[in-house]
Structure formats: structure tokens, C-alpha cells
Amino acid sequence: MKKSKSLELLMAIGLTATLSSTSSFVNAQENPHNNTNIPPFLLAQGGEGGEGGEGGEEYSEGEQANADFKDKMNGKQLLDSLKQGGYVIYFRHAETEKDYADQVTAVMGNCSTQRTLSEYGWNQAKMIGEAFRKYSIPVADVIASQYCRAWQTADLAFGRHVKNGDLNFPKAEDYTDEQVADMKARLIPMLTKLPPQGENTVIVGHDDLFEAATGIYPAPQGLAYVVKPDGNGGFELIANLLPEEWMKLGQ
């Protein structure tokens, strides 16, 4: 029996937590935002400092929206549409060795000051790229944040990338309303921009910007949302896919 998308996402989040505690490549770290006094919206903040909904705490609105999201297309229908172009595909970067908020101390251009991809994350990115090549899904621009985990995901999957600082976090762990509005203002133009005819645009970024723009917190790491710009400054969310689901599109 086919599992619901929300169940698949919750299972993937659980798998991520298991891998983080057992893999020799992943160093587990306690979620610094496990504080029941933090408002629900802030539980999904903090520069990817945890997937939320784990350890018994309630989901934030963005996390619940992610769990509740229903694909409008999937499988062969989605693949055929992607091969025609016209989509923006927003990836949250692949799995990292640790999951904590690093945006305050991270120095762009110095990967040693940032969270880095785990070996599992490297394999996720390569898996995504293999699927795009196998199914000849056309990609024009590949845009990534300046964080190493984002542009490395892009490079491992697609062999190229252009860094864009508009995809970076604000230098804060708990965002003000103004910072959330700024993240939304920076990402919306990328999600609404039509790709070249017959092509798709790939963006590799982070959780908090996508939540600011859409109200959806993309978890787990490596999750992608397929976005359809309407040509009039708006967009529609069509589907989300885990890294391993890309290869299954044609099956």
C-alpha cells in the first residue's frame, strides 16, 4: 500500500535522526532549540538547528504545513511535465554532519566555520544528479547560497553552480519580523522568475528562507519543492520530493 506523503516525510525525519545518532560520519548534537517556552513559529527557526516535531514537542505551523502538503502531480506525470521545463526546483541542501544554527558564526568562503555535508549527504546529492541525468530533466541555472553545504550540494548534483548571497541567512538565530520579511522579499523573485523556454531553474538553499516565502518549513534536509511560476508574479507549489524519490519518478 502506498504511504502518504506526510508519513513518508515523518519517516524520513525519523531516519535522519537515527542516522545522526548511529553513523560514524554523523556527530549527533542536541537540538539547541528544544525549549517549550519558545513560540511555535520560532521552533522552526535558527538556521536549521533541528527538524522540529521530534522529542515530543509540537510542530510549528511551518512544519505542520510541510507534513500536510499534498502533491498535485507525482510519478510519471510529474516527470513528463518537468521534462517540458518551466519549473523552479528548490532544494534544501543535503544532510550535514551536525544539525545546529551556525549563521551567526559562519564565515562565507571558510567551510571550517560552517556545518558541512556528511558522507550520507554527499551520496544524497549525487543520487539527485544521477536521476536528473537519467531522465534528461533539463536544467538551466543552478543557483546556491554561499554556504558550503548548499553550493557543494549543487555542485555534486549538477556539476555547476552560481552563488547568490540573497539565499543566505540573516546573522541571527531568532529572527525579527523585519528579518523574516527580508528573507521573503529576497526569495520570492527567484521563485516567481520564469526559467528559459524548455528549461528548469534549480535553487539550493536553506529551510528558513523557504518558510519565510511559502509558510512551509522544508524538512528533512535534502527535500525539494517543485514550484511553478505563473508568469504574473505568483507561483504554485506542485510537489515535494525526498532525494531518493527522484530516481523513482519514471517507475
N, C-alpha and C positions, 0 to 999 in steps of 0.2 A: 504494500500500500504506500502510495506517495505521501511523504511527510509535508506538512505545511511549511511555508517559508519561515514563519515565526519560529516554529520548532527547530528547523534547520539552523537558524541563526543562534538560537539559545544553545543548541548542542555544540555549535562551533565555538561559541564563547566559553562553554564548559571545557571543550577540548583545549582551547588556548590556555585556560587556567591550569589544566593538567600538565600540558607541555611545559609551562613555565615552572612547575614545581619538580619535574622529573628529568627533563632533558639536560644533558651535560653541556649543551650550548646555551641554555637559558637560565639566568640567575634570577630566582624569584625574589620579589620585593613586595612588602606590604603596601597596599594602596594608601597613599598619604591622605586621601580624601574620604576615608571611611569614618565619617563624623555625622551622627544622626541629627546634629543641630544645623547642618548645612542645608539651605533651601534646596528642594529637588532640582531646580534648574542648574544650580552650581555643582551638583554631583556629577554632571556630565562635562564639567569644565576641567581646566587645569592642564591643558596641553597633553591630553591622552594619558592622564595619570590613573588609568583603570577603566575597565569596561562598564562598571556600574551594574546594578541588579544582582551582583554576586554577594555572598556572605549574608544574605537575608535582607539587605536594605531594599527599599522600594525603588522602582525605576523612576528616573526623571521623565519629564514629558517627552524629551527628545529620544530617549532610549525606548520608551513605550511606542513612540511613533515608528521607530525602526523595526521593532518586533511585530507591529501590526501591519506593516506595509505589505500590500498585495501586488504582485506583478501584473501588469496589463498585457504583457507578452512574455513568452518564455520558449525555450526549446528551439525547434527548427524555425518557427515563425519569427522569433527574435533574431536568430542568426541571419535569416534571409533579409530582414529589414536592416540589420547592421551592415550587411554587405552592400546595401544600396547607399549607405552614407547618411549624413545629416544629423548625427548624434554627437553629444558631448558625453564622454565617459569619465566619470570622476572616481578615481581610486583613492581610498585611504591607503597610505603606504603599507608595505608588508610587515610581518611580525618582527618585533625587535627583541633584543636580549633581555631588557628590563622594561617595565612599564611605569614611568614616572614623569612628572612635569619637569621639563628641562628648559622651557622657553626663557626663563629669567637669566639663567647662567650660560646658555648656549651661545657660542661664537660662530657666526657663519664663516665657512671656509676651514673650520677646525673640527673635524669629526670627533676628536677625543673629548670634546666638551659636550657632546650630544649623545642621545640614545642611538644605538647602531643596530642594523639588521642582524638577526640571528641566522644561523645556517638554515633553519626552517624557513625564515623569511626570504632568504636568497632563493631557495627552492620554489617558494610560492611565486615570486616574481618571474622566474624562468618558466614555470608552468603556464602562467598567463601569456607570456610571449609566444610559447610554443602553440597555444591554442589559436592566437591571432594569426600566426603564420600558416598553421594547418588549414584554417578555414578561409584564409585570404580576406580577413576583415581589414578594409582599407583605413589607414591612419595617416593623417597629415601632420598637424602639430602635436608634439608631445611636450607638455608644459609641467614643470615640477617646482615645488618650493625650494628654497635654498638650504633646507635641512638635508643632511646627508642621507637619512633614511628614505626621504622622498625621491631625491634625484637618483639615488642608487637603485631604488625600485624601478623607476622609469628606464634607466639605462639597462638593467638586467633584462627587463621585459621587451623593450623596443629598440635597444641599441643606440639610443639617442635621446636628447632632452634639451630643453631650454629652461634655465632657471628664471623664476619670476618671484621677486620679493613680496608681491601682493598676496601670495599664498602663505606667507609666514604668520606665526602667532604674534599677537601683541606681547610686549615684555611684562607679563603679569600672570599670576596664577588664578586669581579670582577677578573676572572681568567686570568692568563697569558697563552700564547701559551704552555709553558712548563707544566703548571698545567693541561691544557686540555689534552695534550699528555700523561701525567702521569695517569690521570683518565682512558683514553682509554687503556693504557698498563695494568692497573690493572684489568679491567673488561673483556677485550677480552678473556683471558684464561678461564674465567668462562663460557662465552657464547659458547665457542668452545669445551669445555670438554664434551665428550660423557657420559651420565648417565650409570649406571649399566644396563645390559640387562633387558628389560621389565619394566624399571622404568623411572621416570622423575625427574629432579632436579628443585627445587624451589629456586629462589633468591628473597629476599625482600630488595629493596634498594631505590634509590632516582632518581630524574629526571636528574640531570646534568651529572652523570656518564653514564647513558644510552645514553644521547645525544652525549656525547664525543665519545662513542663507535660506534654508529649507525647513527648519524646525525638526529635522531628523538627525539624530546622533548615529553616525555610521560605525557600527561595531559588528564583528571584531575587526582587528587590523587586517588589511588586505581586501576588505569588502569594497565592491564597486557599485555605483548607481549609474544607470543609463538614463541620460537626460535628453529630452527632445526640445530644442529651441523652436519657438513658433514663428520667428521672423518679425515679431511685433514687440519685442522686449520682454516676452514671457517665456515660460518653459513648462514642460510636463515631465514628471518622473515616471519612467516606463517600467523599469525592472531593477532589481539588485542581484548581484552575483558574488558568491564566495570564490576564492581563487581556483578551487578545484572544479567549479561548475562551468567555467569557460570551455573546458575540453569536452564537456558533456552536451554542449549546445546542439551538436549535429547528430546526436544519438537518438 
